[in-house]
Amino acid sequence: MGVAPYGSVRPWFVASTSLTLLANCSSPQILSSPTLPADSEPSGAAPDADRTRREVTETLSRVERAMAPICEGKCGTVGAAPDLELVASAGTIPSVNGYASLILYRPDGTCVRETEEVRFYCMAHEYGHHLDVAMSERRSRSDWAGELRADALAGCAISSASVSFERLKTRFDSWMSSERARFALACGVDESHPALEWTWQALEVGAGVCRGPRPSKSAILEAVEPVIQKAHEAARSERKRLARTRGNEPCLAPLQ
């Protein structure tokens, strides 16, 4: 399936499109999805393909409508397609054959089979990557800063679409309670994603900007910079502490 600006669906975009679009691409850059703890858990039942496509289409359309006012005239076209080979639940590829961005998702992944609020967050996060990378002259890298910028933009979409922050926070609280807090503070959820507490702070920042009188993409990205700085400062401090305790570098990847 494909989604044109403001959510109009292109019905000819079928499940195999992701493979077709990528056939002429060498090593496409897939921007990371939000890493959710349940991604590692196999789905208990085979997903309904038609229902999944419909839900993703509807969710992405809601995200686009919510974000239209802050695109600053540069929304671009976004497509979405299932991909069972994807390691994470979802990912975004900028500049793919006629699309500014293509969002890939696993039909059996957490982003699809979780609650409505989590599905909206996932699609809004990927759309945040689209706005921050494909539709920007100054592009973020695939690192903590890029992930938190996508989260801040997602927070704006969540607020603008009146998605329940309370129910989403309940899910985040459950994930954070199972996270190895001190280790994640130092090393992140994985090499590309900071600890979930920073993700939540970025979501709140973006939502706050979009509740104000003049929300814009540039205002959201500026507002989330202190969160990015705090995440890096906390990680550096905690890495030093863990290194003294353990006698070696605690994280697999250097802090970017």
N, C-alpha and C positions, 0 to 999 in steps of 0.2 A: 504494500500500500504506500501511498505517498500523500504528503500534506502540503498544500500550497499555502501562501500567506493567508492569515486569518482563518485557517482551518478548513478550507475547501478541499475535499478529498479527491484524489485522482484514482478512480476505481481500477484502472488497468495495471496498477503497480502491484504485482503478485509476490508470493513468498520467495521466489527464486531471484528476485530483482537484485538483492545484495550481491549475489555472486556475479550476475551479469554486469552490474555497474563497476564492480571491482576487477573485472577480467583484464582491463587495460591499465590497471594501477600497479605500480611496483612498490611494495612495502608501504601501504598507506598508513598514515599516522592516525591511530585510534586513540582519542582522548579518553582518559579513564572514566569509568562510571563511579557513582558513589559506592564505596565498599561497605556492604551491609553484612553483618555476621552470618546471617542465614544463607548467604550465597554458597557456602560450602556444604549445605545440606541438600541432598537429592529430593526432588519433588516426588510425592507419594503416588501421584496419578498423572497420566498423560494429559497434557493441556488440550483444550478445545481450540483448534487453530483459528476457526472463524471468529469465535468469541474473543480470543486474545487479540486478533487484528482489530476487531471493532473497538475493544476497550482502549487499546493503544491509540488508535485513530482519534477517538473521542477525547481522550486525555490530552494528547498533543494539541488538538484543536483548542481545548480550553486554555492550555498554556499560551498558545499563540495569541489568542484574544486578550488574555490578561497582560501580555507583554507588549502588545501593539503600541500603547501610548508612550512607552519608554525606549522604543527602538531608534528614536531620533531620525526617522525616515529611512532607516537601513535595516529592515527586518530580514530580507532574503528568503529564499525558498528552502524548506526543510522536508526531507523524505524520511520514512521509517520503514524498516524491514526486519523480519526475524532472521536470526543466525544462530543455529545450534552449535557452531564451532566457537562461538564467543566464550572467552574464559570467564568474564564477569557478567553481571546481569544485563548491562547495557554499555554502549560506548558510542562516541560520535566521531565521524570522519569528515573533515572539512573538504570542500571543493571536489565533489564527485559528480561527473557527467550530468551537468544541467542543474545540480542542486548546490546551494551554498554549503549545506551540510547534510549528511545522511546519518540518522540515528539507527544503530543496530541494537537489537535486544534478543535475549534468550527467551523463547516462549515458556520455558520451565524455570526461569530465574526469579529471584526474589522481587525484582522490580515489577514483575507482571502478576505474580501470584500472592503478593502481600495485600495489605489493606488499600482502599481507594486513596487514602492520604499518602501512603508510601509510594504508590504508583505515580501519583501526581508529582511528588517530590522528585522522583527519579527522572521523569520526563522533563520537569522544569530544570533540573540540574544539567541534563544534556543540552537543553535549549540554551542554558546559560553558557555552556561551552561554545555553542554556535554563535551567540552574540559576542562573546569575548574573543573568539579566535577567527572564525570565518568572516565575521562582519566588522572587524576592527583592523586598523592599520598597525597598531601596536599590539601584537599577539602575545598572549601568555604562553609559557611553556607548560608541559605536562608535569607539574610539580605541585607542592603544597599551595603556593600562591594561586596558581591556575584553578585548583580545586576549590579553594575558598572563594575566589571571585565567582565561579559558577554557582556556588552555594548561596552567595549573597543575591545574585540575580534570581535564583530559585525562590529565595525568601520573598522577593517582591512579587513573583507570580502567585505564590501561595496566599499572600495577603490580598492581592488584587482579585483573585478568584474566590475569595472567602472560603478557602479550604481550612478545615479545623486544625489550628496549631495545637490545641489541647490534645487531640487524639494522636497527632504526629509526635508530640512530646512524650506521650506515654510509650510509644514504640522506641523512641530514642533512649528514654530512661532505662528500658529493659535491655537494650543493647549495651549501653554504657555500664550497667551494673555487671555485665558479664565480661567486659573488656578488661584486660590487664592494665589497669589505669596508669601506673607509674611507667611501665614499659612503653605503652602507647603514647604517653606524653613525650617521651624521648624519641621514639622511633616512628610514631604514627601507626595507623591501622595497617598500612603496608608502605612500600617505598614511595608511593605517589600521594597518599592520603594522610593528613594529620589526625590526631586523636579526635573522636567524635564530639568532644566538648567544644572544639574550635569550629567544627561544622555547624553545630547548633548556634553558636554565637554569630557566625556569618549569616545564617538564615534569619536570625532576629534583626541583625543590622539592615539587611536588605528589605525586610518587612517594614521596619521603622521608617526608612527613607520613602517607601511607597505609600505610607500612610500620611506623609507630609503633603504640602501644597504643590510642590513642583518636582515630582519624581523624574529621574532621568537615568540612563545607563551610566553616564559619567559620574553622576552623584553617588550612585550605588557603589561603583568601583572605588571611588575616593573614600567613601565611608568605611569600607571593609579593610582598608590598608592597616589601621591599627590592630585589627584582629590578626592579620597575617604576621605583623611584627611581633605581637605577643606570643603567637604560636612558635615562631622561630626562637625567640628568646627563652621561652620555657623549655623548648627541646634542647637547646645548647646547655642550659643549666642542668637539666636532668641527665643528659648524656655524660657530662663531667662527673656528676654524682655517682651514676651507675658504673662508670669506668673506674673510679676509685674503689668502689665496693667490689666489683667483679675482677678488676685487674686487666681488663681488655675492653676494646670498643664494643658497646652493647648492640649497636645497630648494623645491619647488613649494608645499608646504603648511606653515603654521606648526606648531610643536610643540604638541600638545594635552596 
